[in-house]
Amino acid sequence: MSRYAYLGPSGTFTEMALQDFLKPEDDTYPAVNVTAALDAVRKGNCDRALVPIENSVEGVVARTLDELAVGEPLHIIAENTVGVSFTLFSRENTDLKNVKTLATHPHAEAQCRNYIAKNYPQVEIIPTPSTSAAAEGLASGQWDLAIAAPINAEKYNLKVIANNIGDNSNARTRFVLVEKTNNLPKPTGFDRTSLAVFIDQDHAGALLEILTVFAKEKVNLTFIQSRPTGRELGHYHFIIDVEGHIADAAVKNSVAGLEEICDEVRFLGSYPRTNEK
């Protein structure tokens, strides 16, 4: 039996994505935010954690990137992607002409921006740690409306105002499964390797130097995002995903090349890529 932390409360898209990894005997722990989910693994309270890392519309989940790049190392062992569909909820008997507040996660709000602007232009947006937390708060009377996953209608006995309100019907979110011990998955021939690359000091050509390392080995990058280290202005690190496994010669040589020119290279994991259905 394993215990899995995930971005909660129950009813989030993260919980939906987690189902593909669970066995009947496994236990789950809904964490209040990404940091809490990952800390549950770092402290040994959970074996693994599933957290969102990027969305096809809104982009990266900055907290996940930052948490993986610093602190006690965690290792990505798998990923999953799911389509996201948003529903607008109210409580029964809510007067929709007089609503003043609408709660949801900031990424969900960004993906439903056109719908909100057209139908509720004067509403106050209340950010919540997850879409399910918005639904939970709505059920307890904290606000007038909430945007969340469709599953929350039955879970919290909410009234559905509108389904599929997202601005992009093809929106998808990628999630990563992490653990503390580095049980490196075997190469499958369809893998992804994730790295956190720290440059010593920002300078002209720093990014080009990093990209050149991969280009020399003909390694394809699938994701790159710069993040401040927090030390001072001018200090950055990059989160990089590449095609291939660390056991592949080209990827292994690329990492060795980065270690020669960078202040630090943190290996975040090599794991099977999902088939994006």
C-alpha positions as CSV (number, residue, x, y, z in Angstrom):
1,M,0.0,0.0,0.0
2,S,1.2,3.5,-0.8
3,R,0.0,6.9,0.3
4,Y,-0.4,9.6,-2.3
5,A,-0.6,13.4,-1.6
6,Y,-2.3,15.6,-4.2
7,L,-3.5,19.2,-4.6
8,G,-6.9,19.1,-2.8
9,P,-9.4,19.2,-1.5
10,S,-11.2,16.2,-3.1
11,G,-12.7,17.0,-6.4
12,T,-9.8,18.8,-8.1
13,F,-8.4,18.0,-11.5
14,T,-5.3,16.7,-9.8
15,E,-7.4,14.0,-8.0
16,M,-8.8,13.1,-11.4
17,A,-5.3,12.7,-12.8
18,L,-4.2,10.7,-9.8
19,Q,-6.7,7.9,-10.5
20,D,-4.4,6.4,-13.2
21,F,-1.7,5.7,-10.6
22,L,-3.8,4.3,-7.7
23,K,-4.2,0.7,-6.7
24,P,-7.3,-0.4,-4.7
25,E,-5.3,-0.6,-1.5
26,D,-3.7,2.8,-1.8
27,D,-4.5,5.8,0.4
28,T,-4.8,9.4,-0.6
29,Y,-4.1,12.7,1.2
30,P,-5.7,16.0,-0.2
31,A,-3.2,18.8,0.6
32,V,-4.2,22.4,0.8
33,N,-1.6,23.5,-1.8
34,V,1.3,22.3,-3.9
35,T,3.9,23.1,-1.2
36,A,1.9,21.0,1.4
37,A,1.6,18.1,-1.1
38,L,5.4,18.0,-1.7
39,D,6.3,18.6,1.9
40,A,4.2,15.5,2.8
41,V,6.6,13.5,0.8
42,R,9.7,15.2,2.1
43,K,8.6,14.6,5.7
44,G,7.8,11.0,5.0
45,N,4.0,11.3,5.6
46,C,3.3,10.2,2.1
47,D,5.1,8.0,-0.4
48,R,4.4,10.1,-3.5
49,A,2.7,13.3,-4.5
50,L,0.9,14.4,-7.7
51,V,1.0,18.1,-8.6
52,P,0.2,20.2,-11.7
53,I,3.2,21.6,-13.5
54,E,1.8,23.3,-16.7
55,N,-1.4,24.1,-18.5
56,S,-1.7,24.3,-22.3
57,V,-3.5,27.7,-22.0
58,E,-2.3,29.4,-18.9
59,G,1.3,28.1,-18.9
60,V,3.5,27.0,-16.0
61,V,2.5,26.4,-12.4
62,A,5.3,28.5,-10.9
63,R,5.0,27.1,-7.4
64,T,5.6,23.6,-8.6
65,L,8.7,24.6,-10.6
66,D,10.1,26.6,-7.7
67,E,9.4,23.8,-5.1
68,L,11.1,21.2,-7.3
69,A,14.2,23.4,-8.0
70,V,15.0,24.1,-4.3
71,G,14.8,22.4,-0.9
72,E,15.2,18.7,-0.3
73,P,15.4,16.9,-3.6
74,L,12.4,15.1,-5.0
75,H,12.3,13.0,-8.2
76,I,9.7,12.9,-10.9
77,I,8.9,9.3,-11.7
78,A,5.8,9.7,-13.9
79,E,3.5,12.2,-15.6
80,N,-0.1,12.4,-16.7
81,T,-2.1,14.9,-18.7
82,V,-5.9,15.4,-18.5
83,G,-8.3,17.6,-20.4
84,V,-9.9,20.3,-18.2
85,S,-13.5,21.4,-18.4
86,F,-14.9,24.1,-16.2
87,T,-18.4,24.5,-14.7
88,L,-20.0,27.5,-13.1
89,F,-21.8,26.7,-9.9
90,S,-24.1,28.5,-7.4
91,R,-26.2,27.3,-4.5
92,E,-29.8,26.6,-4.9
93,N,-32.1,29.7,-4.9
94,T,-29.2,32.1,-5.6
95,D,-30.4,35.2,-7.3
96,L,-28.0,35.4,-10.3
97,K,-28.9,39.1,-10.9
98,N,-27.3,40.1,-7.6
99,V,-24.2,38.0,-7.4
100,K,-21.1,39.9,-6.2
101,T,-18.4,37.3,-5.7
102,L,-17.0,34.4,-7.8
103,A,-14.3,32.1,-6.5
104,T,-11.9,29.8,-8.4
105,H,-8.2,29.0,-8.8
106,P,-6.3,31.7,-10.7
107,H,-5.5,29.3,-13.6
108,A,-9.2,28.5,-14.0
109,E,-10.1,32.1,-13.9
110,A,-7.6,32.9,-16.7
111,Q,-9.0,30.1,-18.8
112,C,-12.6,31.3,-18.3
113,R,-11.8,35.0,-18.7
114,N,-14.0,35.6,-21.8
115,Y,-17.0,33.9,-20.2
116,I,-16.7,35.9,-17.0
117,A,-16.2,39.2,-18.8
118,K,-19.3,38.6,-20.9
119,N,-21.7,37.3,-18.3
120,Y,-20.4,38.7,-14.9
121,P,-18.3,41.7,-15.7
122,Q,-18.8,43.3,-12.3
123,V,-18.2,40.3,-10.1
124,E,-15.3,40.2,-7.6
125,I,-12.9,37.3,-8.3
126,I,-11.8,35.5,-5.2
127,P,-8.6,33.4,-5.7
128,T,-8.6,30.0,-4.0
129,P,-5.9,27.3,-3.7
130,S,-7.8,25.0,-6.0
131,T,-11.0,24.9,-8.0
132,S,-12.4,22.3,-5.5
133,A,-11.7,24.7,-2.6
134,A,-13.8,27.2,-4.5
135,A,-16.7,24.8,-4.7
136,E,-16.3,23.8,-1.1
137,G,-16.4,27.5,0.0
138,L,-19.4,28.1,-2.2
139,A,-21.3,25.2,-0.5
140,S,-20.5,26.8,2.9
141,G,-21.8,30.2,1.9
142,Q,-18.5,32.1,1.6
143,W,-19.2,33.5,-1.9
144,D,-22.0,33.6,-4.5
145,L,-20.5,31.6,-7.5
146,A,-17.6,29.2,-8.1
147,I,-15.8,27.7,-11.1
148,A,-14.7,24.2,-10.6
149,A,-14.6,20.7,-12.2
150,P,-18.1,19.2,-13.0
151,I,-17.6,16.5,-10.4
152,N,-18.2,19.0,-7.7
153,A,-21.9,19.4,-8.4
154,E,-22.8,16.1,-6.8
155,K,-20.0,16.3,-4.2
156,Y,-21.1,19.6,-2.7
157,N,-24.8,19.5,-3.8
158,L,-24.3,22.6,-6.0
159,K,-26.5,24.0,-8.8
160,V,-25.0,24.0,-12.3
161,I,-25.3,27.3,-14.0
162,A,-23.3,26.5,-17.1
163,N,-21.0,23.7,-18.3
164,N,-17.9,23.9,-20.5
165,I,-17.3,27.6,-19.9
166,G,-13.6,27.6,-20.7
167,D,-12.3,29.8,-23.5
168,N,-10.4,26.9,-25.1
169,S,-12.1,23.5,-25.4
170,N,-8.7,21.8,-26.0
171,A,-7.2,22.9,-22.7
172,R,-5.1,20.3,-20.9
173,T,-3.0,20.2,-17.8
174,R,0.1,18.2,-17.2
175,F,0.8,16.7,-13.8
176,V,4.0,15.1,-12.4
177,L,4.3,12.3,-9.8
178,V,7.2,12.7,-7.4
179,E,8.8,10.7,-4.7
180,K,11.7,11.2,-2.3
181,T,13.7,8.1,-3.2
182,N,15.1,8.0,-6.7
183,N,13.6,4.8,-8.1
184,L,14.6,5.7,-11.6
185,P,12.2,4.3,-14.1
186,K,13.7,2.2,-16.9
187,P,14.0,3.7,-20.4
188,T,11.0,3.0,-22.5
189,G,12.1,4.7,-25.8
190,F,9.5,7.5,-25.2
191,D,10.8,9.3,-22.1
192,R,11.3,12.8,-20.7
193,T,14.1,14.1,-18.6
194,S,13.6,17.1,-16.3
195,L,16.4,19.3,-15.0
196,A,16.9,22.5,-12.9
197,V,19.8,24.4,-14.3
198,F,21.4,27.2,-12.3
199,I,23.7,29.8,-13.9
200,D,26.3,31.5,-11.8
201,Q,25.4,35.0,-12.9
202,D,23.2,36.3,-15.7
203,H,25.3,37.3,-18.7
204,A,25.0,37.8,-22.4
205,G,24.7,34.5,-24.1
206,A,24.0,32.4,-21.0
207,L,20.9,30.8,-22.4
208,L,22.6,30.3,-25.8
209,E,25.4,28.4,-24.0
210,I,22.8,26.0,-22.4
211,L,21.0,25.5,-25.6
212,T,24.2,24.8,-27.5
213,V,25.0,21.9,-25.2
214,F,21.8,20.2,-26.2
215,A,22.1,21.1,-29.8
216,K,25.6,19.5,-30.0
217,E,24.1,16.2,-28.8
218,K,20.9,16.6,-30.9
219,V,18.7,16.5,-27.9
220,N,15.3,18.0,-28.4
221,L,13.9,20.4,-25.7
222,T,10.2,20.1,-25.0
223,F,10.0,22.7,-22.2
224,I,12.1,25.6,-20.8
225,Q,11.2,28.2,-18.2
226,S,13.4,30.7,-16.4
227,R,12.7,31.4,-12.7
228,P,14.5,33.8,-10.3
229,T,16.5,32.1,-7.6
230,G,15.4,34.7,-5.0
231,R,18.9,35.5,-4.0
232,E,19.2,38.9,-5.9
233,L,18.4,40.4,-9.2
234,G,20.3,38.7,-12.0
235,H,20.3,35.3,-10.5
236,Y,18.1,32.8,-12.4
237,H,17.7,29.1,-13.0
238,F,16.0,27.2,-15.8
239,I,13.6,24.3,-15.6
240,I,14.2,22.2,-18.7
241,D,12.5,19.2,-20.1
242,V,14.1,17.2,-22.9
243,E,13.2,14.2,-24.9
244,G,15.0,11.0,-23.8
245,H,16.2,9.2,-20.7
246,I,19.3,10.0,-18.5
247,A,20.5,6.5,-19.5
248,D,20.6,7.7,-23.2
249,A,24.1,8.7,-24.2
250,A,23.0,12.0,-25.7
251,V,21.1,13.1,-22.6
252,K,23.8,11.9,-20.3
253,N,26.5,13.8,-22.2
254,S,24.3,16.9,-22.3
255,V,24.0,16.9,-18.5
256,A,27.8,16.5,-18.2
257,G,28.2,19.4,-20.5
258,L,25.9,21.6,-18.5
259,E,27.8,20.8,-15.3
260,E,30.9,22.2,-16.9
261,I,29.4,25.7,-17.6
262,C,26.7,26.0,-14.9
263,D,26.8,26.7,-11.1
264,E,24.5,23.7,-10.4
265,V,22.5,21.1,-12.3
266,R,19.7,19.4,-10.4
267,F,18.5,16.2,-12.0
268,L,14.7,16.1,-11.4
269,G,14.0,12.7,-13.1
270,S,13.7,10.6,-16.2
271,Y,10.2,9.1,-16.7
272,P,7.8,7.9,-19.4
273,R,6.1,10.5,-21.4
274,T,2.3,10.3,-21.6
275,N,0.5,9.9,-24.9
276,E,-1.6,13.0,-25.0
277,K,-5.1,11.7,-25.7
